[in-house]
Amino acid sequence: QVKLVESGGGLVQPGGSLRLSCGVYGSIFSIHPMGWYRQAPGKQRELVATISSGDSRTNYAESVTGRFTISRDNAKNTVYLQMNSPKAEDTAVYYCNIPGNGQITWGLGAQVTVSS
């Protein structure tokens, strides 16, 4: 059973920073592209960042470009999301998963609240 475990959420002020972690258990992590998603209250879940499996190429939603950084550590089976200069609109539950087709069971997510 593959499990996704997000951690690192919490309260952060605008202009602060926060780093989320996603541990992947029970799968061959290194072969998978990974993505970070978020879901704000009353909104659909949206993809905010992806990172490829081979050369760690990254892509970002326009809303977070220049502020968020996705990275991965294959030795630790972990993907990270560094959040700099967060805005109130970044408040959401953040999830990791395989982007596109082939998504697996969602984890519980990490709540990120940006004060305003």
C-alpha positions as CSV (number, residue, x, y, z in Angstrom):
1,Q,0.0,0.0,0.0
2,V,1.5,3.3,-1.1
3,K,1.2,6.1,1.4
4,L,1.7,9.8,1.1
5,V,2.4,11.7,4.2
6,E,2.5,15.5,4.2
7,S,4.0,17.5,7.0
8,G,5.4,21.0,7.8
9,G,2.2,23.0,7.6
10,G,1.2,25.6,10.1
11,L,0.6,29.3,10.5
12,V,2.9,31.7,8.6
13,Q,2.9,35.5,8.2
14,P,3.0,37.2,4.9
15,G,6.7,37.7,4.1
16,G,7.7,34.7,6.1
17,S,8.6,31.2,4.8
18,L,7.5,27.6,5.3
19,R,8.7,24.3,4.0
20,L,6.4,21.4,3.4
21,S,7.6,17.8,3.1
22,C,6.0,14.8,1.5
23,G,7.2,11.4,2.4
24,V,6.4,8.6,0.0
25,Y,6.2,5.1,1.4
26,G,5.8,1.7,-0.3
27,S,6.7,2.7,-3.9
28,I,9.7,3.2,-6.1
29,F,9.8,6.9,-5.6
30,S,12.7,7.7,-7.9
31,I,10.8,6.8,-11.0
32,H,7.8,9.0,-10.4
33,P,7.3,12.6,-11.2
34,M,5.7,14.4,-8.3
35,G,3.5,17.3,-7.7
36,W,2.2,19.6,-5.1
37,Y,-1.5,20.4,-5.0
38,R,-3.6,22.6,-2.8
39,Q,-7.3,23.1,-2.0
40,A,-8.6,26.2,-0.5
41,P,-12.1,26.3,1.2
42,G,-14.8,26.2,-1.4
43,K,-12.3,25.7,-4.3
44,Q,-11.2,22.8,-6.4
45,R,-7.9,21.1,-5.8
46,E,-5.3,22.7,-8.1
47,L,-1.8,21.7,-9.1
48,V,0.8,24.3,-8.1
49,A,4.1,22.7,-8.9
50,T,5.7,19.6,-10.5
51,I,9.1,18.0,-10.6
52,S,10.2,15.3,-13.0
53,S,11.8,12.0,-12.0
54,G,14.9,12.0,-14.2
55,D,16.5,15.4,-14.3
56,S,14.3,17.1,-11.7
57,R,12.8,19.6,-14.1
58,T,10.2,21.8,-12.5
59,N,7.1,23.6,-13.5
60,Y,4.9,26.0,-11.5
61,A,1.5,27.6,-11.6
62,E,1.7,31.3,-12.5
63,S,0.2,32.1,-9.1
64,V,3.3,30.7,-7.3
65,T,6.1,31.2,-9.8
66,G,9.0,33.1,-8.2
67,R,7.8,32.4,-4.7
68,F,7.5,28.6,-4.3
69,T,10.2,26.0,-5.0
70,I,9.7,22.3,-5.5
71,S,12.5,19.9,-4.9
72,R,13.1,16.2,-4.2
73,D,15.5,14.0,-2.4
74,N,15.3,10.5,-3.9
75,A,17.5,9.0,-1.2
76,K,14.9,10.1,1.3
77,N,11.8,9.4,-0.8
78,T,10.7,12.9,-0.1
79,V,9.5,15.9,-2.1
80,Y,9.6,19.4,-0.7
81,L,7.8,22.7,-1.3
82,Q,9.6,25.8,-0.1
83,M,7.1,28.6,0.3
84,N,8.5,32.1,0.4
85,S,6.6,35.3,0.6
86,P,3.3,33.6,1.1
87,K,0.1,35.5,0.6
88,A,-3.3,35.1,2.2
89,E,-4.5,33.5,-1.1
90,D,-2.0,30.7,-0.5
91,T,-4.0,29.5,2.5
92,A,-5.1,26.0,1.7
93,V,-4.6,22.3,2.5
94,Y,-1.5,21.2,0.5
95,Y,-1.2,17.7,-0.9
96,C,1.4,15.8,-2.8
97,N,0.7,13.2,-5.5
98,I,1.8,12.0,-8.9
99,P,0.7,14.6,-11.4
100,G,-1.5,13.8,-14.4
101,N,-2.6,10.2,-14.9
102,G,-1.8,7.6,-12.3
103,Q,-2.5,9.4,-9.1
104,I,-2.7,7.3,-6.0
105,T,-4.7,7.6,-2.8
106,W,-4.5,11.1,-1.4
107,G,-2.8,11.7,2.0
108,L,-4.3,13.8,4.7
109,G,-2.6,17.0,3.5
110,A,-0.9,19.8,5.4
111,Q,-2.8,22.9,6.4
112,V,-1.1,26.1,5.6
113,T,-2.6,29.3,7.0
114,V,-1.2,32.7,6.0
115,S,-2.2,35.5,8.3
116,S,-3.4,38.8,7.0
